[in-house]
Amino acid sequence: MKKLVLMAVAIAAVSFASCGNKAADAQKAQQDSIRIADSIAAVQAVEIEAAAQAEADTTATDTLTVTETVVAE
């Protein structure tokens, strides 16, 4: 009987040890997700800014071409 009680206590101890620290792991995973989301948002902001700048450059070039054509005539 003592062996059965000892075995049950050992199983319970192993079970508690294997389930521990899930809160810390969840918090670390959340922080990693936030960091990754912030990085993605920063990259997207740079891409949007670059696209807007490219569009502005294209518009400026188109305007110069039309102006030069009108002046040349």
N, CA, C and O atoms as a Maestro MAE file, in Angstrom:
{
 s_m_m2io_version
 :::
 2.0.0
}

f_m_ct {
 s_m_title
 :::
 protein
 m_atom[292] {
  # First column is atom index #
  i_m_mmod_type
  r_m_x_coord
  r_m_y_coord
  r_m_z_coord
  i_m_residue_number
  s_m_chain_name
  s_m_pdb_residue_name
  s_m_pdb_atom_name
  i_m_atomic_number
  :::
  1 25 0.827 -1.196 0.000 1 A "MET " " N  " 7
  2 3 0.000 0.000 0.000 1 A "MET " " CA " 6
  3 2 0.869 1.256 0.000 1 A "MET " " C  " 6
  4 15 0.539 2.220 -0.690 1 A "MET " " O  " 8
  5 25 1.958 1.270 0.747 2 A "LYS " " N  " 7
  6 3 2.847 2.422 0.789 2 A "LYS " " CA " 6
  7 2 3.447 2.673 -0.590 2 A "LYS " " C  " 6
  8 15 3.648 3.822 -0.985 2 A "LYS " " O  " 8
  9 25 3.730 1.600 -1.319 3 A "LYS " " N  " 7
  10 3 4.308 1.753 -2.648 3 A "LYS " " CA " 6
  11 2 3.311 2.403 -3.607 3 A "LYS " " C  " 6
  12 15 3.694 3.213 -4.450 3 A "LYS " " O  " 8
  13 25 2.037 2.048 -3.475 4 A "LEU " " N  " 7
  14 3 1.025 2.647 -4.334 4 A "LEU " " CA " 6
  15 2 0.866 4.136 -4.044 4 A "LEU " " C  " 6
  16 15 0.745 4.937 -4.971 4 A "LEU " " O  " 8
  17 25 0.867 4.510 -2.777 5 A "VAL " " N  " 7
  18 3 0.754 5.920 -2.398 5 A "VAL " " CA " 6
  19 2 1.987 6.683 -2.881 5 A "VAL " " C  " 6
  20 15 1.872 7.788 -3.411 5 A "VAL " " O  " 8
  21 25 3.165 6.087 -2.694 6 A "LEU " " N  " 7
  22 3 4.394 6.720 -3.139 6 A "LEU " " CA " 6
  23 2 4.385 6.899 -4.668 6 A "LEU " " C  " 6
  24 15 4.799 7.938 -5.182 6 A "LEU " " O  " 8
  25 25 3.913 5.878 -5.376 7 A "MET " " N  " 7
  26 3 3.826 5.946 -6.830 7 A "MET " " CA " 6
  27 2 2.837 7.034 -7.271 7 A "MET " " C  " 6
  28 15 3.117 7.756 -8.228 7 A "MET " " O  " 8
  29 25 1.707 7.164 -6.605 8 A "ALA " " N  " 7
  30 3 0.717 8.187 -6.933 8 A "ALA " " CA " 6
  31 2 1.290 9.580 -6.689 8 A "ALA " " C  " 6
  32 15 1.070 10.490 -7.488 8 A "ALA " " O  " 8
  33 25 2.022 9.750 -5.593 9 A "VAL " " N  " 7
  34 3 2.648 11.040 -5.296 9 A "VAL " " CA " 6
  35 2 3.695 11.368 -6.358 9 A "VAL " " C  " 6
  36 15 3.796 12.514 -6.796 9 A "VAL " " O  " 8
  37 25 4.464 10.381 -6.768 10 A "ALA " " N  " 7
  38 3 5.489 10.607 -7.793 10 A "ALA " " CA " 6
  39 2 4.840 11.002 -9.122 10 A "ALA " " C  " 6
  40 15 5.333 11.899 -9.806 10 A "ALA " " O  " 8
  41 25 3.758 10.353 -9.485 11 A "ILE " " N  " 7
  42 3 3.058 10.687 -10.734 11 A "ILE " " CA " 6
  43 2 2.477 12.104 -10.658 11 A "ILE " " C  " 6
  44 15 2.556 12.861 -11.626 11 A "ILE " " O  " 8
  45 25 1.907 12.453 -9.531 12 A "ALA " " N  " 7
  46 3 1.348 13.795 -9.358 12 A "ALA " " CA " 6
  47 2 2.456 14.852 -9.454 12 A "ALA " " C  " 6
  48 15 2.256 15.904 -10.063 12 A "ALA " " O  " 8
  49 25 3.613 14.578 -8.860 13 A "ALA " " N  " 7
  50 3 4.724 15.532 -8.899 13 A "ALA " " CA " 6
  51 2 5.222 15.723 -10.333 13 A "ALA " " C  " 6
  52 15 5.502 16.847 -10.751 13 A "ALA " " O  " 8
  53 25 5.329 14.642 -11.072 14 A "VAL " " N  " 7
  54 3 5.767 14.739 -12.463 14 A "VAL " " CA " 6
  55 2 4.730 15.497 -13.288 14 A "VAL " " C  " 6
  56 15 5.095 16.292 -14.154 14 A "VAL " " O  " 8
  57 25 3.466 15.268 -13.036 15 A "SER " " N  " 7
  58 3 2.411 15.974 -13.762 15 A "SER " " CA " 6
  59 2 2.468 17.475 -13.512 15 A "SER " " C  " 6
  60 15 2.350 18.265 -14.449 15 A "SER " " O  " 8
  61 25 2.649 17.873 -12.262 16 A "PHE " " N  " 7
  62 3 2.738 19.299 -11.955 16 A "PHE " " CA " 6
  63 2 3.990 19.921 -12.559 16 A "PHE " " C  " 6
  64 15 3.956 21.060 -13.025 16 A "PHE " " O  " 8
  65 25 5.078 19.191 -12.554 17 A "ALA " " N  " 7
  66 3 6.335 19.717 -13.097 17 A "ALA " " CA " 6
  67 2 6.227 19.916 -14.606 17 A "ALA " " C  " 6
  68 15 6.769 20.882 -15.143 17 A "ALA " " O  " 8
  69 25 5.542 19.024 -15.284 18 A "SER " " N  " 7
  70 3 5.453 19.141 -16.742 18 A "SER " " CA " 6
  71 2 4.476 20.230 -17.173 18 A "SER " " C  " 6
  72 15 4.579 20.719 -18.298 18 A "SER " " O  " 8
  73 25 3.551 20.621 -16.339 19 A "CYS " " N  " 7
  74 3 2.560 21.644 -16.688 19 A "CYS " " CA " 6
  75 2 2.964 23.038 -16.251 19 A "CYS " " C  " 6
  76 15 2.262 23.999 -16.566 19 A "CYS " " O  " 8
  77 25 4.044 23.180 -15.554 20 A "GLY " " N  " 7
  78 3 4.431 24.469 -14.989 20 A "GLY " " CA " 6
  79 2 4.894 25.468 -16.022 20 A "GLY " " C  " 6
  80 15 5.323 25.095 -17.114 20 A "GLY " " O  " 8
  81 25 4.804 26.752 -15.672 21 A "ASN " " N  " 7
  82 3 5.317 27.884 -16.438 21 A "ASN " " CA " 6
  83 2 4.583 28.145 -17.750 21 A "ASN " " C  " 6
  84 15 5.149 28.770 -18.647 21 A "ASN " " O  " 8
  85 25 3.368 27.695 -17.885 22 A "LYS " " N  " 7
  86 3 2.616 27.976 -19.106 22 A "LYS " " CA " 6
  87 2 2.274 29.458 -19.214 22 A "LYS " " C  " 6
  88 15 2.177 29.991 -20.319 22 A "LYS " " O  " 8
  89 25 2.092 30.117 -18.095 23 A "ALA " " N  " 7
  90 3 1.772 31.542 -18.121 23 A "ALA " " CA " 6
  91 2 2.957 32.338 -18.668 23 A "ALA " " C  " 6
  92 15 2.772 33.259 -19.463 23 A "ALA " " O  " 8
  93 25 4.162 31.988 -18.247 24 A "ALA " " N  " 7
  94 3 5.347 32.687 -18.742 24 A "ALA " " CA " 6
  95 2 5.544 32.419 -20.231 24 A "ALA " " C  " 6
  96 15 5.915 33.323 -20.980 24 A "ALA " " O  " 8
  97 25 5.300 31.191 -20.661 25 A "ASP " " N  " 7
  98 3 5.422 30.861 -22.073 25 A "ASP " " CA " 6
  99 2 4.386 31.612 -22.903 25 A "ASP " " C  " 6
  100 15 4.688 32.081 -24.000 25 A "ASP " " O  " 8
  101 25 3.177 31.726 -22.385 26 A "ALA " " N  " 7
  102 3 2.120 32.444 -23.098 26 A "ALA " " CA " 6
  103 2 2.462 33.925 -23.203 26 A "ALA " " C  " 6
  104 15 2.227 34.544 -24.242 26 A "ALA " " O  " 8
  105 25 3.009 34.493 -22.149 27 A "GLN " " N  " 7
  106 3 3.376 35.911 -22.166 27 A "GLN " " CA " 6
  107 2 4.514 36.148 -23.166 27 A "GLN " " C  " 6
  108 15 4.493 37.135 -23.902 27 A "GLN " " O  " 8
  109 25 5.497 35.259 -23.196 28 A "LYS " " N  " 7
  110 3 6.605 35.390 -24.140 28 A "LYS " " CA " 6
  111 2 6.099 35.265 -25.573 28 A "LYS " " C  " 6
  112 15 6.543 36.004 -26.452 28 A "LYS " " O  " 8
  113 25 5.189 34.352 -25.812 29 A "ALA " " N  " 7
  114 3 4.621 34.178 -27.152 29 A "ALA " " CA " 6
  115 2 3.848 35.430 -27.570 29 A "ALA " " C  " 6
  116 15 3.909 35.835 -28.730 29 A "ALA " " O  " 8
  117 25 3.127 36.041 -26.636 30 A "GLN " " N  " 7
  118 3 2.379 37.265 -26.943 30 A "GLN " " CA " 6
  119 2 3.336 38.410 -27.272 30 A "GLN " " C  " 6
  120 15 3.093 39.169 -28.210 30 A "GLN " " O  " 8
  121 25 4.419 38.539 -26.511 31 A "GLN " " N  " 7
  122 3 5.391 39.593 -26.778 31 A "GLN " " CA " 6
  123 2 6.053 39.386 -28.135 31 A "GLN " " C  " 6
  124 15 6.293 40.350 -28.861 31 A "GLN " " O  " 8
  125 25 6.350 38.135 -28.480 32 A "ASP " " N  " 7
  126 3 6.937 37.834 -29.786 32 A "ASP " " CA " 6
  127 2 5.964 38.205 -30.900 32 A "ASP " " C  " 6
  128 15 6.369 38.760 -31.922 32 A "ASP " " O  " 8
  129 25 4.682 37.898 -30.703 33 A "SER " " N  " 7
  130 3 3.675 38.223 -31.705 33 A "SER " " CA " 6
  131 2 3.559 39.736 -31.895 33 A "SER " " C  " 6
  132 15 3.443 40.213 -33.024 33 A "SER " " O  " 8
  133 25 3.589 40.475 -30.812 34 A "ILE " " N  " 7
  134 3 3.512 41.937 -30.882 34 A "ILE " " CA " 6
  135 2 4.734 42.490 -31.614 34 A "ILE " " C  " 6
  136 15 4.611 43.382 -32.453 34 A "ILE " " O  " 8
  137 25 5.916 41.956 -31.290 35 A "ARG " " N  " 7
  138 3 7.144 42.414 -31.929 35 A "ARG " " CA " 6
  139 2 7.099 42.146 -33.435 35 A "ARG " " C  " 6
  140 15 7.484 43.000 -34.233 35 A "ARG " " O  " 8
  141 25 6.636 40.978 -33.811 36 A "ILE " " N  " 7
  142 3 6.549 40.618 -35.227 36 A "ILE " " CA " 6
  143 2 5.524 41.498 -35.937 36 A "ILE " " C  " 6
  144 15 5.771 41.967 -37.048 36 A "ILE " " O  " 8
  145 25 4.379 41.723 -35.303 37 A "ALA " " N  " 7
  146 3 3.347 42.575 -35.899 37 A "ALA " " CA " 6
  147 2 3.860 43.998 -36.088 37 A "ALA " " C  " 6
  148 15 3.577 44.629 -37.107 37 A "ALA " " O  " 8
  149 25 4.612 44.508 -35.113 38 A "ASP " " N  " 7
  150 3 5.182 45.851 -35.234 38 A "ASP " " CA " 6
  151 2 6.186 45.917 -36.385 38 A "ASP " " C  " 6
  152 15 6.232 46.905 -37.117 38 A "ASP " " O  " 8
  153 25 6.984 44.870 -36.540 39 A "SER " " N  " 7
  154 3 7.964 44.825 -37.627 39 A "SER " " CA " 6
  155 2 7.261 44.806 -38.976 39 A "SER " " C  " 6
  156 15 7.672 45.506 -39.902 39 A "SER " " O  " 8
  157 25 6.215 44.015 -39.093 40 A "ILE " " N  " 7
  158 3 5.463 43.940 -40.345 40 A "ILE " " CA " 6
  159 2 4.817 45.288 -40.654 40 A "ILE " " C  " 6
  160 15 4.824 45.731 -41.803 40 A "ILE " " O  " 8
  161 25 4.265 45.934 -39.645 41 A "ALA " " N  " 7
  162 3 3.640 47.244 -39.850 41 A "ALA " " CA " 6
  163 2 4.670 48.273 -40.300 41 A "ALA " " C  " 6
  164 15 4.372 49.108 -41.154 41 A "ALA " " O  " 8
  165 25 5.864 48.227 -39.745 42 A "ALA " " N  " 7
  166 3 6.910 49.169 -40.138 42 A "ALA " " CA " 6
  167 2 7.316 48.948 -41.592 42 A "ALA " " C  " 6
  168 15 7.507 49.908 -42.338 42 A "ALA " " O  " 8
  169 25 7.447 47.699 -41.990 43 A "VAL " " N  " 7
  170 3 7.813 47.391 -43.378 43 A "VAL " " CA " 6
  171 2 6.715 47.848 -44.330 43 A "VAL " " C  " 6
  172 15 7.002 48.414 -45.384 43 A "VAL " " O  " 8
  173 25 5.471 47.606 -43.967 44 A "GLN " " N  " 7
  174 3 4.360 48.031 -44.813 44 A "GLN " " CA " 6
  175 2 4.305 49.553 -44.926 44 A "GLN " " C  " 6
  176 15 4.000 50.083 -45.995 44 A "GLN " " O  " 8
  177 25 4.592 50.249 -43.850 45 A "ALA " " N  " 7
  178 3 4.586 51.714 -43.895 45 A "ALA " " CA " 6
  179 2 5.670 52.224 -44.844 45 A "ALA " " C  " 6
  180 15 5.443 53.173 -45.594 45 A "ALA " " O  " 8
  181 25 6.837 51.600 -44.812 46 A "VAL " " N  " 7
  182 3 7.917 51.996 -45.715 46 A "VAL " " CA " 6
  183 2 7.527 51.706 -47.161 46 A "VAL " " C  " 6
  184 15 7.794 52.516 -48.049 46 A "VAL " " O  " 8
  185 25 6.896 50.557 -47.405 47 A "GLU " " N  " 7
  186 3 6.470 50.214 -48.766 47 A "GLU " " CA " 6
  187 2 5.424 51.203 -49.278 47 A "GLU " " C  " 6
  188 15 5.480 51.620 -50.435 47 A "GLU " " O  " 8
  189 25 4.482 51.576 -48.434 48 A "ILE " " N  " 7
  190 3 3.449 52.538 -48.825 48 A "ILE " " CA " 6
  191 2 4.075 53.895 -49.125 48 A "ILE " " C  " 6
  192 15 3.711 54.553 -50.100 48 A "ILE " " O  " 8
  193 25 5.011 54.308 -48.287 49 A "GLU " " N  " 7
  194 3 5.683 55.586 -48.505 49 A "GLU " " CA " 6
  195 2 6.485 55.564 -49.807 49 A "GLU " " C  " 6
  196 15 6.495 56.545 -50.551 49 A "GLU " " O  " 8
  197 25 7.155 54.444 -50.078 50 A "ALA " " N  " 7
  198 3 7.935 54.331 -51.311 50 A "ALA " " CA " 6
  199 2 7.017 54.346 -52.534 50 A "ALA " " C  " 6
  200 15 7.348 54.950 -53.555 50 A "ALA " " O  " 8
  201 25 5.871 53.684 -52.430 51 A "ALA " " N  " 7
  202 3 4.915 53.679 -53.544 51 A "ALA " " CA " 6
  203 2 4.362 55.078 -53.782 51 A "ALA " " C  " 6
  204 15 4.201 55.491 -54.931 51 A "ALA " " O  " 8
  205 25 4.072 55.806 -52.719 52 A "ALA " " N  " 7
  206 3 3.563 57.169 -52.853 52 A "ALA " " CA " 6
  207 2 4.630 58.073 -53.471 52 A "ALA " " C  " 6
  208 15 4.324 58.924 -54.306 52 A "ALA " " O  " 8
  209 25 5.867 57.883 -53.059 53 A "GLN " " N  " 7
  210 3 6.966 58.685 -53.620 53 A "GLN " " CA " 6
  211 2 7.156 58.368 -55.101 53 A "GLN " " C  " 6
  212 15 7.391 59.267 -55.909 53 A "GLN " " O  " 8
  213 25 7.054 57.090 -55.452 54 A "ALA " " N  " 7
  214 3 7.190 56.697 -56.851 54 A "ALA " " CA " 6
  215 2 6.053 57.290 -57.684 54 A "ALA " " C  " 6
  216 15 6.271 57.736 -58.810 54 A "ALA " " O  " 8
  217 25 4.856 57.293 -57.132 55 A "GLU " " N  " 7
  218 3 3.708 57.878 -57.830 55 A "GLU " " CA " 6
  219 2 3.909 59.382 -58.002 55 A "GLU " " C  " 6
  220 15 3.594 59.932 -59.057 55 A "GLU " " O  " 8
  221 25 4.427 60.046 -56.978 56 A "ALA " " N  " 7
  222 3 4.680 61.484 -57.063 56 A "ALA " " CA " 6
  223 2 5.758 61.772 -58.106 56 A "ALA " " C  " 6
  224 15 5.649 62.742 -58.856 56 A "ALA " " O  " 8
  225 25 6.800 60.934 -58.160 57 A "ASP " " N  " 7
  226 3 7.856 61.110 -59.156 57 A "ASP " " CA " 6
  227 2 7.302 60.928 -60.560 57 A "ASP " " C  " 6
  228 15 7.647 61.683 -61.469 57 A "ASP " " O  " 8
  229 25 6.446 59.930 -60.739 58 A "THR " " N  " 7
  230 3 5.847 59.669 -62.049 58 A "THR " " CA " 6
  231 2 4.961 60.832 -62.465 58 A "THR " " C  " 6
  232 15 4.991 61.254 -63.621 58 A "THR " " O  " 8
  233 25 4.181 61.348 -61.543 59 A "THR " " N  " 7
  234 3 3.302 62.482 -61.839 59 A "THR " " CA " 6
  235 2 4.130 63.712 -62.206 59 A "THR " " C  " 6
  236 15 3.789 64.439 -63.140 59 A "THR " " O  " 8
  237 25 5.205 63.940 -61.479 60 A "ALA " " N  " 7
  238 3 6.067 65.094 -61.779 60 A "ALA " " CA " 6
  239 2 6.697 64.949 -63.154 60 A "ALA " " C  " 6
  240 15 6.780 65.927 -63.897 60 A "ALA " " O  " 8
  241 25 7.139 63.761 -63.507 61 A "THR " " N  " 7
  242 3 7.737 63.520 -64.817 61 A "THR " " CA " 6
  243 2 6.710 63.715 -65.919 61 A "THR " " C  " 6
  244 15 7.010 64.324 -66.945 61 A "THR " " O  " 8
  245 25 5.497 63.203 -65.717 62 A "ASP " " N  " 7
  246 3 4.435 63.371 -66.696 62 A "ASP " " CA " 6
  247 2 4.097 64.846 -66.891 62 A "ASP " " C  " 6
  248 15 3.872 65.287 -68.018 62 A "ASP " " O  " 8
  249 25 4.062 65.593 -65.824 63 A "THR " " N  " 7
  250 3 3.750 67.021 -65.891 63 A "THR " " CA " 6
  251 2 4.840 67.761 -66.646 63 A "THR " " C  " 6
  252 15 4.535 68.638 -67.454 63 A "THR " " O  " 8
  253 25 6.095 67.432 -66.405 64 A "LEU " " N  " 7
  254 3 7.192 68.076 -67.109 64 A "LEU " " CA " 6
  255 2 7.129 67.773 -68.602 64 A "LEU " " C  " 6
  256 15 7.373 68.654 -69.426 64 A "LEU " " O  " 8
  257 25 6.809 66.551 -68.946 65 A "THR " " N  " 7
  258 3 6.742 66.172 -70.354 65 A "THR " " CA " 6
  259 2 5.627 66.937 -71.069 65 A "THR " " C  " 6
  260 15 5.833 67.431 -72.178 65 A "THR " " O  " 8
  261 25 4.468 67.036 -70.458 66 A "VAL " " N  " 7
  262 3 3.362 67.770 -71.054 66 A "VAL " " CA " 6
  263 2 3.714 69.247 -71.175 66 A "VAL " " C  " 6
  264 15 3.418 69.859 -72.201 66 A "VAL " " O  " 8
  265 25 4.325 69.826 -70.176 67 A "THR " " N  " 7
  266 3 4.701 71.235 -70.191 67 A "THR " " CA " 6
  267 2 5.747 71.494 -71.268 67 A "THR " " C  " 6
  268 15 5.653 72.486 -71.991 67 A "THR " " O  " 8
  269 25 6.734 70.627 -71.386 68 A "GLU " " N  " 7
  270 3 7.769 70.801 -72.393 68 A "GLU " " CA " 6
  271 2 7.195 70.696 -73.793 68 A "GLU " " C  " 6
  272 15 7.630 71.411 -74.696 68 A "GLU " " O  " 8
  273 25 6.212 69.804 -73.986 69 A "THR " " N  " 7
  274 3 5.587 69.638 -75.287 69 A "THR " " CA " 6
  275 2 4.811 70.875 -75.673 69 A "THR " " C  " 6
  276 15 4.878 71.324 -76.817 69 A "THR " " O  " 8
  277 25 4.075 71.428 -74.728 70 A "VAL " " N  " 7
  278 3 3.274 72.623 -75.001 70 A "VAL " " CA " 6
  279 2 4.182 73.808 -75.285 70 A "VAL " " C  " 6
  280 15 3.893 74.589 -76.192 70 A "VAL " " O  " 8
  281 25 5.249 73.965 -74.555 71 A "VAL " " N  " 7
  282 3 6.178 75.090 -74.741 71 A "VAL " " CA " 6
  283 2 6.897 74.943 -76.068 71 A "VAL " " C  " 6
  284 15 7.139 75.949 -76.736 71 A "VAL " " O  " 8
  285 25 7.243 73.750 -76.473 72 A "ALA " " N  " 7
  286 3 7.989 73.530 -77.701 72 A "ALA " " CA " 6
  287 2 7.149 73.855 -78.928 72 A "ALA " " C  " 6
  288 15 7.706 74.241 -79.956 72 A "ALA " " O  " 8
  289 25 5.878 73.719 -78.860 73 A "GLU " " N  " 7
  290 3 5.019 73.981 -80.010 73 A "GLU " " CA " 6
  291 2 4.890 75.426 -80.198 73 A "GLU " " C  " 6
  292 15 4.204 75.869 -81.119 73 A "GLU " " O  " 8
  :::
 }
 m_bond[291] {
  # First column is bond index #
  i_m_from
  i_m_to
  i_m_order
  :::
  1 1 2 1
  2 2 3 1
  3 3 4 2
  4 3 5 1
  5 5 6 1
  6 6 7 1
  7 7 8 2
  8 7 9 1
  9 9 10 1
  10 10 11 1
  11 11 12 2
  12 11 13 1
  13 13 14 1
  14 14 15 1
  15 15 16 2
  16 15 17 1
  17 17 18 1
  18 18 19 1
  19 19 20 2
  20 19 21 1
  21 21 22 1
  22 22 23 1
  23 23 24 2
  24 23 25 1
  25 25 26 1
  26 26 27 1
  27 27 28 2
  28 27 29 1
  29 29 30 1
  30 30 31 1
  31 31 32 2
  32 31 33 1
  33 33 34 1
  34 34 35 1
  35 35 36 2
  36 35 37 1
  37 37 38 1
  38 38 39 1
  39 39 40 2
  40 39 41 1
  41 41 42 1
  42 42 43 1
  43 43 44 2
  44 43 45 1
  45 45 46 1
  46 46 47 1
  47 47 48 2
  48 47 49 1
  49 49 50 1
  50 50 51 1
  51 51 52 2
  52 51 53 1
  53 53 54 1
  54 54 55 1
  55 55 56 2
  56 55 57 1
  57 57 58 1
  58 58 59 1
  59 59 60 2
  60 59 61 1
  61 61 62 1
  62 62 63 1
  63 63 64 2
  64 63 65 1
  65 65 66 1
  66 66 67 1
  67 67 68 2
  68 67 69 1
  69 69 70 1
  70 70 71 1
  71 71 72 2
  72 71 73 1
  73 73 74 1
  74 74 75 1
  75 75 76 2
  76 75 77 1
  77 77 78 1
  78 78 79 1
  79 79 80 2
  80 79 81 1
  81 81 82 1
  82 82 83 1
  83 83 84 2
  84 83 85 1
  85 85 86 1
  86 86 87 1
  87 87 88 2
  88 87 89 1
  89 89 90 1
  90 90 91 1
  91 91 92 2
  92 91 93 1
  93 93 94 1
  94 94 95 1
  95 95 96 2
  96 95 97 1
  97 97 98 1
  98 98 99 1
  99 99 100 2
  100 99 101 1
  101 101 102 1
  102 102 103 1
  103 103 104 2
  104 103 105 1
  105 105 106 1
  106 106 107 1
  107 107 108 2
  108 107 109 1
  109 109 110 1
  110 110 111 1
  111 111 112 2
  112 111 113 1
  113 113 114 1
  114 114 115 1
  115 115 116 2
  116 115 117 1
  117 117 118 1
  118 118 119 1
  119 119 120 2
  120 119 121 1
  121 121 122 1
  122 122 123 1
  123 123 124 2
  124 123 125 1
  125 125 126 1
  126 126 127 1
  127 127 128 2
  128 127 129 1
  129 129 130 1
  130 130 131 1
  131 131 132 2
  132 131 133 1
  133 133 134 1
  134 134 135 1
  135 135 136 2
  136 135 137 1
  137 137 138 1
  138 138 139 1
  139 139 140 2
  140 139 141 1
  141 141 142 1
  142 142 143 1
  143 143 144 2
  144 143 145 1
  145 145 146 1
  146 146 147 1
  147 147 148 2
  148 147 149 1
  149 149 150 1
  150 150 151 1
  151 151 152 2
  152 151 153 1
  153 153 154 1
  154 154 155 1
  155 155 156 2
  156 155 157 1
  157 157 158 1
  158 158 159 1
  159 159 160 2
  160 159 161 1
  161 161 162 1
  162 162 163 1
  163 163 164 2
  164 163 165 1
  165 165 166 1
  166 166 167 1
  167 167 168 2
  168 167 169 1
  169 169 170 1
  170 170 171 1
  171 171 172 2
  172 171 173 1
  173 173 174 1
  174 174 175 1
  175 175 176 2
  176 175 177 1
  177 177 178 1
  178 178 179 1
  179 179 180 2
  180 179 181 1
  181 181 182 1
  182 182 183 1
  183 183 184 2
  184 183 185 1
  185 185 186 1
  186 186 187 1
  187 187 188 2
  188 187 189 1
  189 189 190 1
  190 190 191 1
  191 191 192 2
  192 191 193 1
  193 193 194 1
  194 194 195 1
  195 195 196 2
  196 195 197 1
  197 197 198 1
  198 198 199 1
  199 199 200 2
  200 199 201 1
  201 201 202 1
  202 202 203 1
  203 203 204 2
  204 203 205 1
  205 205 206 1
  206 206 207 1
  207 207 208 2
  208 207 209 1
  209 209 210 1
  210 210 211 1
  211 211 212 2
  212 211 213 1
  213 213 214 1
  214 214 215 1
  215 215 216 2
  216 215 217 1
  217 217 218 1
  218 218 219 1
  219 219 220 2
  220 219 221 1
  221 221 222 1
  222 222 223 1
  223 223 224 2
  224 223 225 1
  225 225 226 1
  226 226 227 1
  227 227 228 2
  228 227 229 1
  229 229 230 1
  230 230 231 1
  231 231 232 2
  232 231 233 1
  233 233 234 1
  234 234 235 1
  235 235 236 2
  236 235 237 1
  237 237 238 1
  238 238 239 1
  239 239 240 2
  240 239 241 1
  241 241 242 1
  242 242 243 1
  243 243 244 2
  244 243 245 1
  245 245 246 1
  246 246 247 1
  247 247 248 2
  248 247 249 1
  249 249 250 1
  250 250 251 1
  251 251 252 2
  252 251 253 1
  253 253 254 1
  254 254 255 1
  255 255 256 2
  256 255 257 1
  257 257 258 1
  258 258 259 1
  259 259 260 2
  260 259 261 1
  261 261 262 1
  262 262 263 1
  263 263 264 2
  264 263 265 1
  265 265 266 1
  266 266 267 1
  267 267 268 2
  268 267 269 1
  269 269 270 1
  270 270 271 1
  271 271 272 2
  272 271 273 1
  273 273 274 1
  274 274 275 1
  275 275 276 2
  276 275 277 1
  277 277 278 1
  278 278 279 1
  279 279 280 2
  280 279 281 1
  281 281 282 1
  282 282 283 1
  283 283 284 2
  284 283 285 1
  285 285 286 1
  286 286 287 1
  287 287 288 2
  288 287 289 1
  289 289 290 1
  290 290 291 1
  291 291 292 2
  :::
 }
}
